[in-house]
Amino acid sequence: MCGIAGVFVRSDNTKLNLNAILDTLLDEIEDRGGDATGYLAMGTEGVLEWQRAACDVPDFKHYRRQVPKGSRILLAHTRWATQGLAAFMENNHPIRRGPFYVIHNGHVSNDRELFKLAGREPFGQVDTEAIPAIIAHFGSLGRVGEAMALIEGAAAIAVVDEKNPGELVLARGYSSPLNVLVTDKLVLWGSTERTVRMAYKKHIGKLPRRRKIESLAEGDLLHITAGKVTRSTFDSYKPVYTYTPSKWSNSSYYQESTAASSCTVPPARTLSQGEHWWDDDDDADDLHWSAEDILDREKTTDCDECGASVPLMDVIRVPEPDADFEWKLCEDCSELWERLSDQEFDRVNAAALREIAEQS
């Protein structure tokens, strides 16, 4: 899991404090990755700034270079490194191949095959690099949908072309969330709805009534210029799970394949004051799903953390320590919980080690 966010100033008459907006965007996606942070600034004549560092958001904000005057597009990223060490800068986002710069949230399981198809060799080890490589192979922002259709794995991306600096493509493939607000003056996007909402409210004003923050569906693509927004769709990767009786016990397990399926994850609901996601279905019987229910892609439940509607087959159940209770989580929230748990372990472990050192 990583965090992506950004802004595209579409109108020449719109004056914004892009330095402040960048800091807010990074703050809002900080919890989605602390291994590396980066941003790209593009103006009407091309790339004006491209900076990446193997550090978390607070350090990056303190030491980063300022957004240059004349910038119109910002791409921001926080990385949770799963493939490719953050210490090697070629693994950190935004990632460039040819004239294309990409930020990505998700994972690419067929990156080697994509490099072969593109006729290119990777510069780094990160799987994301295959995305700008295959886009560079196609050679146009207009063909990003074709590139996205080839990706196996989770993917939400933003991509720009320094040869066409007035264009931006946002696309959501399987699983990874992408929230977008499009107005005549600007476009704001982020991995979470809150990222977009907070950046707008802090630096622009009251959210517009006629324009809503949209959670893109899997397979949605927006090709944006100063004067036009073109919406299209592509065939997004969908995993298929096959039900297989276990030979070791009376239980069963599910195996993911790379064939296409019809799974979709509807956009998240919003909470009323004092409401909790688990209030709607806290009956213990709701957790006893039959195999038929799990295999039915139409049967869903709500994630206890973010409230998104998730097919039963995709639910990740996490036991509550020292309690007879299980949390029902979507993939993104499960990854976030795991990361926060690791951070808490590191904090407690460091304290224990200091105590041992002081005693000795």
N, C-alpha and C positions, 0 to 999 in steps of 0.2 A: 504494500500500500504506500502510495506517495500522495502529495498534494499538488494540484495544478490550479492556477488562477491567472487572471490578466485583464487588461482593459484595451479597448480600441477606440480612440477619439476620432469619430467619423466627420465631425464638423470643424471647419477652419475657425469658426467663431467661438468654439467651446474652449475656454481656458480652465485648466485643472491643475491642481498641485499633484503632479504625478509622483513625486518623491513620497509624499504623505500617503497617497493611495497605494503605492507599492508596499510600504511598510505595513499598512493595514491588511493587505492581501496576504502578505507573508505571515503576519501574526495569526490570521484566521486558519491558515493551513499548516501551522507549525506542528500541531500534534500528529500530523500524518507522516512525518518523517524528520528526523534530526541528524541524519548522517551527512547530508550535504544540502546546500541551498544555492540557488542561482536565479539570474534574471537576464532577459534580453530586452533592449530598447531599440525600436526601429522608427526611423523618420521617413519623410517622403523620398529621400535619396538612398535609403538602404539602412543597414545596421549601424547604430550609433554607439551601442555598448553591449558587451557580452561578458558577463562575469559569473564565475562559479567558484565555490569554495567548499572544502570538506569540513563544514562546521554547521552548528544549528542556527536558527533564525536570529536570536539576540546578538550573537557575535557577528553574523553577516550584516545585520542592520547597522551595527556600530562601525564596521570597517569598510563597507561596500562603497563603491564609487557612486556619485550622484547621477540621477537620471538626466541625460543631456537635454538641453533646450532643443525644441523642434521634434521631440519624440511624439509619436502618434500611437504606437502599439507597444505594450509591455507584456512579456511572458514571464511568469513567476513559477518557481518550483521548489518543493521541499522533498527530499529523497529519503526513503527507507531502503537501504541497500540490501537487495536480495541476491544479486548476481553482479559481480564486478566491484572491487574495492573502491570506496569513495576517495581514498588517498590518491588515486590516479584520476586526474581531472577529466580524461576522455570518457569516463563512466558516468559523469554527472550532467545534469540537465541545465539549460537547454542543450540538446545534442544536434550537431550539424553533420550533414552529408551533402556535398555539392552546395547549392544555394539555399537548401532547405534546413530550417531550424524547427525542432520538435520538442514539446514537453509532453510527458506521458505519465498516466497513472494506470498501473496494472502490471501484467507480465506477458511475455511473448514466449510461448513454448516451442514454436517452430522457427526461431530466429536463424538457425543454420540453413534451413531450407530457403528462407527468404533471401539470405545473402547469395546463395547459389543461383537463385532465380534472377537476382539483380546483377549477377556477374561481378560482385564486389567482395572484398575481404574486409573483415571488421578491423577497426583501429583499436577498440577497447574490448572489454569483456561483457559489458552490460547488454542485456537482451533488447532494450529499447532501441539501440543503434540500428537494428534491422528495419525499423519503421521509416526513418528518413532515407535509409539506403534504398528501400523499395520504392519510395516516393520519387527519389532522384532517378531511379531507373525509368519510371513512367514519365518524369520530366515536367510535370505540370500540377498546380494546385487543383485544376479541374479533374484530375484523375485520382485524387486522394481516396475517393470511395472505392475504386478498384483495388488500391493498396490495402485499405482496411478490410476488404472482403477476404484477403489472403491471410490475415493474422489469426492465428489460433491462440486463444488466451484472452485475458481481460484487457480492455483498452479504452481509455478516454484521452483524446489528444487535442492539442492546439498546434497548428503549423503555419509558418510564414515562409515566403520566398523572397530573398533579398533582391532578386531581379524584378520582382513585382511587389514593391514595399507597401502598396496601398491595399493589399488583400490579406485576408485571414480565413483559415478554415478551422472549424470546430467540429469534432466528430466523436460519437460515442459508440463503441462496440459492445462486447459482452461485459456485463457486471459493473464495471467501474462507473461511478456516478459523474454527471456533468450538468451543472446548473447555469443557465444563461439568461441575462436580461438584455434585450435589444431595444434601443430607442433610436430616434433619428440623429441624436447627437453622439451617442456612444454605445459600446457593447461592453458589458461586464460579465465575467464568467468565473466559476470556481468549482472545486470538488463538492462543496456543500452549499446549500441555499443560504446559510448564514454568512458565508464568505461574501457573496454578492450583496446581500442585504446590508451588512455592516459597512462595506466599502462605500456603497451609495449613500447611506444615511449619514455617515461621518463626514464625507467630503463633497457631496453634491446636494443632498437635501431629502425632502420627503419622497418616498417611492411613488412613481407615477401610477395613477389609477388605471389607466387604459393599457399599460404594459405590465405584464406579470413576469416574475422570475419563473422560467420554464425548466423543468427537469427533462432533459432530452431522453427519448426512448432509445433502446438499443437499435442500432442501424440508422440513426438520424445523423445528418450532416448539414452544416450551415457554411456556405461560402459567402463571405461578407466583404463588401467594398464600401467606400464612403457613401455611395448612392444606392446600393442595392444589396438585398439579402436573398440568396438563392438557397432554397431548402431541397434536399434530395435524400434518398435512402439507399442503403447498400445491404447486401446479405451478410449480416453479422454472424460471427462464430457463435455456435450454441453447443454446449456439451450435451451428450446423451448419457443417461445413467441406466445401466442394465441391472435388473434384479437377479441375483445369483445365490442359491442356497449354499450355505457354508458346509464344507465337508467335515469340519471339526466339531460342529455343535448343531443345535437346533436353530441357532440364530441365522441371520442373513447379512449380506453386505452388498454395497452398491459400488459399481465400477464405472468410471467415466470413460467415454470414448470420444472421438473427435468428429463424429457424424453430426449432422444438423438436427436441431429439434425446434419446437415452437415455444420454448420457454421465454417469458417476458417478466420483468419486474416492474410493476406500476410505480409511479412516483410516490414519495413519502407523504403521509398525512401530517397535519399539524396538531399540536396539543392545545387543549383548553387549559386555563389556569387551574392548578390543583389536580389535573388528570395525569395518569401514568399509562404507559403503553400496556402494561400487564393488567390493567383494570378490566379490559374488555374480555379477556379469555383466561382468567386465573383459575378456572375450574381444573382440577387435576386430571379429570377425564379427557380434557382437550389435548393432553400430551400423549395419550395412548392412541396413536394413529395406526390404522391398519396398513398392511402392505399395499392394498388397493388404493387407499387414500394417498399414500406417499408417491405412488407411481402416476397418479392423476395430476397432470401439470396444472389443472385448473384449481386444485385445492391449495389454499394459501393460508398463512398466518402472519401476524405482525411481528417484526423485530422488536424485542423489548427495549432496545437502546434508541434506535432512530425512528421506529414506527413504520418503516417501509414494508410493503406487502411482499412476502417471500414464498415461493412454492415450497410445500412441505419437504420435498426432496432436497432442497438447497439449504434448509435450516441447519445451523450449527448449534447443538445443545451443549451448554457449558454448566456443569454442576456448581452450585454455590457451596463454598467450603463450610464444613461443619453444619450443614443444613440439608434437609430433605427437599431440595428445590433445584430446578434447572432453569437457566436463562435460555431463551430462544433468540438467536442472533443471526443476522445476515453475514455474508462473508466479510464485508468491509468492517463492520463493528467487531466481529470476532478477531480480525487482525489487529484492530486498534486496542482491544482489551488485552490481547497477548503482549503487545508492545508495552502498554502501560504496566502490565504485570512484571515484565522483564525490568523496566525502569525502577519499579518499587523494590524488586529483589536486589538490584544493583545498589540502590540507596541503603537498604538495610544491611546488605553484606559489607559495604564500605564502612558503615558505622561499626559493625562488629569487628572488622579488621583493625580499625583505629583503636577500639577498646583493648584488643589483644596486644597491640603494639605499645599502648600506654602502660599496660600492666607489666609488660616485660622490660 
